[in-house]
Amino acid sequence: MAGQFYTQVNILFPSEQVELPPAEKFAAFPPEAQKAILLAFEREQVERHTWLKNQQTYDHRLNLQESNHFFVLRICGTICGTVLALTALLTGAWLVRSGASILGAAILIAAAAGLVGTAVYGHRAKNAPAEKEHGKNIEAGEESE
């Protein structure tokens, strides 16, 4: 056994490039090497499938968490925005009725402008993902290829 060395070389390939050698090359290997190659390939497949299953499970859980938080934050934002807008409108109306008509009118105009601006922004933000998906640029009126 003196003078015999065992060297193992591990070469990492992207998963889509890991495949068995062609039948002609595979047949040229000794039977022990063929068994070792098949065993290693089978083990690699099992590990890859396990990894993919775990990855998909974690991605699914993360998506559920993000969706839940997004929904809660969106509802909270809608409620807070409604309360703020109503408060501003009522405060402006109260100021106009109390005799501070310039300040009251300014607050009413600012509240109305805020509501209109929010509606326009919300409508554009809602349509933005679909436009990006189709490669359209609204600002320039162009389509990308």
C-alpha positions in Angstrom: 0.0 0.0 0.0 3.0 2.2 0.2 3.1 4.8 -2.6 -0.7 4.6 -3.3 -2.5 7.8 -2.8 -6.1 8.6 -3.1 -7.1 11.9 -4.5 -10.6 13.2 -4.7 -11.5 16.1 -6.8 -14.8 17.8 -6.3 -16.0 20.0 -9.2 -19.1 22.0 -8.6 -21.4 22.5 -11.5 -24.7 24.3 -11.7 -27.6 21.9 -11.0 -28.8 21.8 -14.7 -25.3 20.6 -15.8 -25.1 17.6 -13.4 -26.0 14.6 -15.5 -24.8 11.1 -16.2 -22.2 10.6 -18.9 -23.3 9.3 -22.3 -23.9 5.5 -22.5 -20.7 4.9 -24.5 -18.5 6.7 -22.0 -20.4 5.2 -19.0 -19.9 1.7 -20.4 -16.1 2.3 -20.6 -15.9 2.7 -16.8 -15.2 -0.4 -14.6 -18.3 -1.9 -12.9 -17.2 -0.5 -9.5 -16.9 3.0 -10.9 -20.3 2.7 -12.6 -21.9 1.7 -9.3 -20.2 4.6 -7.5 -21.3 7.1 -10.2 -24.9 5.8 -10.1 -24.9 5.9 -6.3 -23.5 9.5 -6.2 -25.9 10.7 -8.9 -28.9 9.1 -7.0 -27.7 10.7 -3.7 -27.3 14.1 -5.4 -30.8 13.8 -6.9 -32.3 13.0 -3.5 -30.4 15.9 -1.9 -31.5 18.3 -4.6 -35.1 17.3 -4.4 -35.0 17.7 -0.6 -33.4 21.1 -1.0 -36.0 22.2 -3.6 -38.9 21.0 -1.4 -37.5 22.9 1.6 -36.9 26.0 -0.5 -40.4 25.9 -1.9 -41.9 25.4 1.6 -39.9 28.4 3.0 -40.8 30.6 0.0 -44.5 29.7 0.5 -44.4 30.5 4.2 -42.6 33.8 3.5 -45.2 34.8 0.8 -48.0 34.0 3.3 -46.3 36.2 5.9 -45.7 39.1 3.5 -49.2 38.9 2.1 -50.7 38.9 5.6 -48.6 41.9 6.7 -49.3 43.7 3.5 -53.0 43.3 3.9 -53.0 44.5 7.5 -50.8 47.5 6.7 -53.0 48.4 3.7 -56.2 48.3 5.8 -54.6 50.3 8.6 -53.4 52.9 6.1 -56.8 53.1 4.5 -58.5 53.6 7.9 -55.9 56.1 9.1 -56.2 58.0 5.8 -59.9 58.1 6.0 -59.9 59.4 9.6 -57.3 62.0 8.7 -59.2 63.2 5.6 -62.5 63.4 7.6 -60.8 65.2 10.4 -59.3 67.8 8.0 -62.7 68.3 6.3 -64.6 68.6 9.5 -61.9 71.0 11.0 -62.1 73.2 7.9 -65.9 73.3 8.0 -65.8 74.1 11.7 -63.3 76.9 11.1 -65.5 78.4 8.3 -68.6 78.2 10.5 -66.7 79.8 13.5 -65.6 82.8 11.5 -62.1 81.9 10.4 -63.2 81.5 6.8 -59.8 82.0 5.2 -58.0 79.4 7.3 -61.0 77.1 7.1 -61.2 77.4 3.4 -57.5 76.7 3.0 -57.8 73.6 5.1 -60.8 72.4 3.1 -59.0 73.0 -0.2 -55.9 71.2 1.1 -57.9 68.3 2.3 -59.8 68.0 -1.0 -56.5 68.3 -2.9 -55.0 65.6 -0.7 -57.9 63.3 -1.4 -57.7 63.9 -5.2 -53.9 63.5 -5.2 -54.2 60.2 -3.2 -56.8 58.9 -5.6 -54.7 59.7 -8.7 -51.5 58.3 -7.1 -53.4 55.1 -6.1 -54.8 54.6 -9.5 -51.4 55.1 -11.2 -49.6 52.8 -8.6 -52.3 50.1 -9.2 -51.7 50.1 -12.9 -47.9 50.4 -12.8 -47.1 46.6 -12.4 -49.2 45.7 -15.4 -47.5 48.4 -17.5 -44.0 47.3 -16.4 -45.0 43.7 -17.2 -45.9 44.7 -20.8 -42.8 47.0 -21.2 -44.7 50.2 -21.5 -43.4 53.5 -20.3 -46.3 55.8 -19.5 -44.3 59.0 -19.0 -42.6 58.8 -22.5 -45.6 57.0 -24.2 -43.2 54.3 -25.5 -43.0 50.6 -25.6 -39.8 48.7 -25.0 -39.1 45.5 -27.0 
